[in-house]
Amino acid sequence: MPNSLPEKESCEKTAAPSEHLVSSCEAYWHKMNSAGRCGVPVPAVSECFWALVGSFAGIGIVTYLAFIQEIPVLVASLGASACLIYGAPAAPFAQPRNAIAGHILSAIIGVTVYQVAGCYWYTAALSVGIAVAAMVGTRTVHPPAGATALIAVITRQDWLFPLMPVGVGISILVVVGLLVNNLAAKRQYPNYWW
């Protein structure tokens, strides 16, 4: 009897990693084989209209400032942020907390990785990995911000990058989101601030 207790404990200890991994190849492949259909309802034409107006206004202001006034507030990942803020304003990833904090945090991480380790394929990948993990850990996930970390490394940015263009650019998009999204009777933005 005394010998069976240690065996049971060791068996339980080896079973613990299975909580983090799928139990079989069949289960693994089954998870990828979805027979379901898209559950997203067809949006009203008005939703498409407000997404167009918001995206045009937000990106229009940012690109006007960048192209005409030569104020550096444009970064490519803001295009994807416009998709969330104006196309899915109720989504958690579109809220000001996520948009602003996610971009700034990712920009800081990207610049730090570049300044410390340079521009290589693995530092580009590392910057995105750290940024995604940091956003998950701080509850500030904003998918376009993963691109911001990548951009910081591959374009060899300095310490001003998190403020200008990233901080100012995303702040402009959020302000336009407040103005445009709340014009629509059936929209509210934000759902929460912090």
Buried (B, 14 or more C-beta within 10 A) or exposed (E): EEEEEEEEEEEEEEEEEEEEEEEEEEEEEEEEEEEEEEEEEEEEEEBEEBBEBBBBBBBEBBBEBBEEEEBBBBBEBBBBBBBBBBBBBEEBBBBBBBBBBBBBBBBBBBBBBBBEEEBEEEBBEBBBBBBBEBBEEEEBBBBBBBBBBBBBBBEEBEEEBBEEBBBBBBBBBBEBBBEBBEEBEEBEBBEEEE
